[in-house]
Amino acid sequence: MRTRPGIVSNHARGLAMDLSYRWLNQKKLGVRDGRKTSLAFIIKCLQNADHLGIQLVIDYQLQRSWRCDRGTWKPLPSVEQGDWYHLEVEPLLAHNPDIVKARFDAVFGAFPTSPPKPV
């Protein structure tokens, strides 16, 4: 970790990810209403947090965090504002893609395994 030498981050362990909803209009990257769309996704994830193995979410825009042991948002004023979420999941899920896929399919519906063919 940058701020704690000798400590391996949860990102490096494969337990954490950052999800940005940044809209880069000039490059036509991202989703125009990314914050709104992503917040709906995060809410659904947290409604199913036990099933999805979610342990922590940090919402950098609103400087708040959600943890599985309290099940609610709390202010986190010590973090810098940003346009992304930080998510951490339990190791059982993080290290088993088949379980992850099955659980996300159960919550969100099955995702196609290959992209649709052009018409």
Secondary structure, DSSP 8 states (H G I E B T S, - for coil): --SSTT---TTTTTSEEEEE---BGGGTBS-TTHHHHHHHHHHHHHHTHHHHTEEEEEETTTTEEEETTT-SEEE-TTS---SEEEEEE-HHHHT-HHHHHHHHHHHH----SS-----
